[in-house]
Amino acid sequence: MRRLIIVAVVAAIAAVAAPAAFAATATPFGGATVSGGILTLVSDTSDTGATNDASGAAFAGTGVTTFSSISTLQTEFDVTDDDCRAGSPRFQIRVQTPAGEKNVFVYLGPTPSFTGCSQNVWIASGNLIGSTEPRFETAQVVSGGPLYKTYAEALALVGSYQVTGISLVVDSSFAFTDKEQTVRIRNVKINASTFYTGTTAPPTNGGGLNPAQACKKLRSELGAAAFRVAYGTNANGANAFGKCVSAMARMKTDLARSTAVERIDTAAERCAKAKTTTKGKGKAKGHATQYAVCLKRTV
């Protein structure tokens, strides 16, 4: 999947390319949204549209020239839907080689499999430049040797190559049963530039809630048990918060999310009232199922 989005990343980078003297910029693409200074990256292949199959942000104007000129490359990320897997999330560094432009991938999940990211927890990558962990993949540039390399090994191979673009990408929804993957991003640092600092300033779109705020409010208003029923997809509904954030992130504005919270809360109340209209032990199990179906429909 990561090979399939290269064209989209190149287009995004081209759109924001600027001389180093200009201010550094970050341009979201695909299914990416920004709210409250947080970048939310969604990969969703469960629907018919292709726009949100992958998402990311392209960074320009950071002063990076060659691969060896990158002194800082780090971020904080929060996996709210499912896990890290299949090379996502990752930094993607595009370099000019004698054979054309190629990508160096820098994976963010825990080595050696880059899976097993805790949900709903901010994870600091630390500065990946100089890392002794094998999380740099240079297979597009040169074949042979171990697939994953340390920074020193990658530097020896591509250090002199010109960097034509840097991006941060999420695109592995295909690797999960529900075909969704959502990762929140903040404090991206590339050399002296910092992006998505998680500001707490009021939104400029007329008020509202970012995806995490909307889900926290819903969980509080519905109650934890009903919230798990409404959004959870595994046996105990433990992934409910991540599924909620993923759903809310697909809405375009904070105001739309705020409106959705009110709508869902009202609809859930109707589900609860309907639950109490049927009496008798013999109908309890069937009625509980109807209640769950009703809650699912509200979201």
TANOR-V578440 format. One record per backbone hydrogen bond with DSSP energy under -0.5 kcal/mol. CO is the residue of the C=O (numbers start at 1). NH is the residue of the N-H. If there is no record, write none. Layout:
<<CO NH> <CO NH>>
This chain:
<<1 4> <1 5> <3 6> <5 9> <6 10> <7 11> <8 12> <9 13> <10 14> <11 15> <12 16> <13 16> <13 17> <19 22> <25 60> <26 28> <27 58> <29 32> <29 56> <33 40> <35 38> <37 198> <38 35> <38 40> <39 41> <39 185> <40 33> <40 42> <41 183> <43 181> <50 53> <52 44> <54 31> <55 170> <56 29> <57 168> <58 27> <59 166> <60 25> <65 163> <66 69> <67 70> <69 71> <72 191> <73 128> <74 189> <75 125> <76 186> <77 123> <78 80> <78 184> <79 120> <81 83> <81 182> <84 116> <85 88> <88 85> <89 108> <89 109> <90 169> <91 106> <92 94> <92 167> <93 95> <93 104> <94 164> <94 165> <95 97> <95 102> <96 162> <97 100> <100 97> <102 95> <103 105> <104 93> <105 107> <105 137> <106 91> <110 114> <110 115> <118 79> <118 121> <123 77> <123 125> <126 128> <128 130> <128 131> <131 151> <133 135> <135 107> <135 137> <136 138> <136 149> <137 105> <138 141> <138 142> <147 138> <149 135> <149 136> <150 154> <151 155> <152 156> <153 157> <154 157> <154 158> <155 159> <158 161> <159 68> <161 67> <162 96> <162 164> <165 94> <166 59> <167 92> <168 57> <169 89> <169 90> <170 55> <172 175> <173 176> <176 179> <179 45> <179 46> <181 43> <182 80> <182 81> <183 41> <184 78> <185 39> <186 76> <187 189> <188 190> <188 195> <189 74> <190 193> <193 190> <195 188> <196 187> <210 214> <211 215> <212 216> <213 217> <214 218> <215 219> <216 220> <217 221> <218 222> <219 223> <223 227> <224 228> <225 229> <226 230> <227 231> <228 232> <234 237> <237 240> <239 243> <240 244> <241 245> <242 246> <243 247> <244 248> <245 249> <246 250> <247 250> <248 251> <253 257> <254 209> <254 258> <255 259> <256 260> <257 261> <258 262> <259 263> <260 264> <261 265> <262 266> <263 267> <264 268> <265 269> <266 270> <267 271> <268 272> <269 273> <270 274> <271 275> <272 276> <273 276> <274 277> <275 278> <277 279> <280 283> <281 284> <281 285> <283 287> <284 288> <285 289> <286 290> <287 291> <288 292> <289 293> <290 294> <291 295> <292 296> <293 297> <294 298> <295 299> <296 299>>
